[in-house]
């Protein structure tokens, strides 16, 4: 297995992007990544496009992005794993490089969700749950799914709505410093508590927005990476797991009782095995994390699913502000899905963009003054979920080369 | 780069499959592949699902197929490359094994096209062309696109409609012997010539049908493959290329002048380079081929794009029946897309299924009496196109291990 490094990263402005087409939005990230790597598009041998699709009339996103970005006639394909699509694209590009098939590949994530009218968006996202039993018969959509997790967690561990609000406060605080974020206003607990219920106990400000955006990650094999950059960021472990879409098929009497996602635990354990650490070592091993906070409860579950703390102790991390810069492990200091935005296919790549910047100590200007001091071991983790754990992808980055 | 072998193949009945759901259809191929490899589902480490999707209410095909086939909690994702989706899934699974990430993976292709009413099918397929300029403004759909290729070829090389009919006659002849084919009736040139025009010069019997179906290919690394089977079929080369969706953007004054697909030539050259042969050696190097005959003209162009003969000489191969068993190079002796059927996501895998059976000498019962004698060098080639060359994937199989 060849070692693979990130040699360039790019990121579009997230938000409502009526101003650009899908392929133009893609180029915003790809061009920035090329510049970051000091490469031209001719150097790219393969383009893997993460795009959940279905929002726009464009049926073949990888084709139009390849053409507009100038990678033709190089190979490409589209990859989809619901909201973990970006991480699936990264894992795919990684394996094409690790195998020796190509030396340089781009994992591009891109999504334009605002091209569909709202009822279509709700229908399309709802179908990504369990279509027949839960969506069609019971009307469950994603706020409802995650509300079930929130009530499960409340019942088990005494979670309060104010605790969830604190997670939104943190992520909006960091988004306010991220020039690429969708929401740049800080908010407070009171505002969140007064916002309307979407699905009890989740309120408007517990939910991430719909977003248009793109992110591009250029990967290179060890020998090639060394020629391209003095600051390679290595991919040292990937874990991926799949679960049933049908929440009612998950065993209610498992230890988690809906207060966590089994597939996230499984993906984390796979990835940790690859870097040789135990599950309970995670908070010491990693300097920073990006986790999948599509709803505030999802970030809380991620703390525990990744082993940053014991079951039920996630609330303590929130109350003690341990996931801010300077805390036990800073989480989503780019604003997260919650406030940076969640353009489905681009979200996984956006996490890798943020973590790469952080590991390279290039992210201080976006975060608070304590951000740079947090990078001690040079290791970061991304946690990207599709559905309610239908997919879980965990990616570990390191400044140290994995196989010495 | 680790060598990767096909250790098991499975294939559903192709046709109108109202009798099964998408996940049940997937299991038809997966269960057969597991039986063929003498493995259980617990042995599978990764499931890559090729599914173009959009035809049914099911938004996350890889999730429901993973659950029904019993691979949970193992990782999965969906891959799409238009009508080359099945080959993209294979290339992805191949690289996850070649890299050393997993030892055993399944590339599953599955599609249920009949779940959409016909106008939706036409809309969805049409959008896979160039959406805005050619589909929306000019009403071009795929029979029209390939009709442009046919008239281009006619003008350049003196093609007759009867020549195209002969390709359909061959593929229906072979499908009549394939128990998994959608159409099992032989047809003659007269019937084809009397069928109605869909887009001149292409008639009803020049066009492949819509199809429901699945195919599954189990891949294993060299060490693992040797434990599983005595008859591994190796993947010895893959080529992939992407082209503009916009036919009007392709240079009319290139040597091909619409009589071939540039991306198919590019993908073939990439794959040939990996096995170390020249472009013009192909017809001698390979024993058999499966090519992308979504329309009869597409098969004719494939002969030349793959270098089986010189430009313009494809007609001669047809007239001399050189692509039947016993000829220069037998092509689509499983019936091809034309008569076996074309379930978009499953087509690439179906080609690999057929070629694996042929190389293993297990395909004689489906083909004519000369079929077994055609396997001399133990090498086969699959040519899978998305759109009108938006994607081209070429896969080379061999009985001999690639890296000795």
Interface residues (C-beta under 8 A of the other chain):
Chain A: X1 X2 X46 X47 X54 X57 X58 X59 X60 X62 X63 X64 X66 X67 X71 X72 X73 X74 X75 X76 X77 X78 X79 X80 X81 X82 X88 X91 X92 X94 X95 X96 X98 X99 X100 X101 X124 X127 X128 X131 X132 X136 X238 X239 X240 X241 X242 X243 X244 X245 X246 X249 X262 X263 X266 X267 X270 X386 X387 X390 X391 X393
Chain B: X1 X2 X46 X47 X54 X57 X58 X59 X60 X62 X63 X64 X66 X67 X71 X72 X73 X74 X75 X76 X77 X78 X79 X80 X81 X82 X88 X91 X92 X94 X95 X96 X98 X99 X100 X101 X124 X127 X128 X131 X132 X136 X238 X239 X240 X241 X242 X243 X244 X245 X246 X249 X262 X263 X266 X267 X270 X386 X387 X390 X391 X393
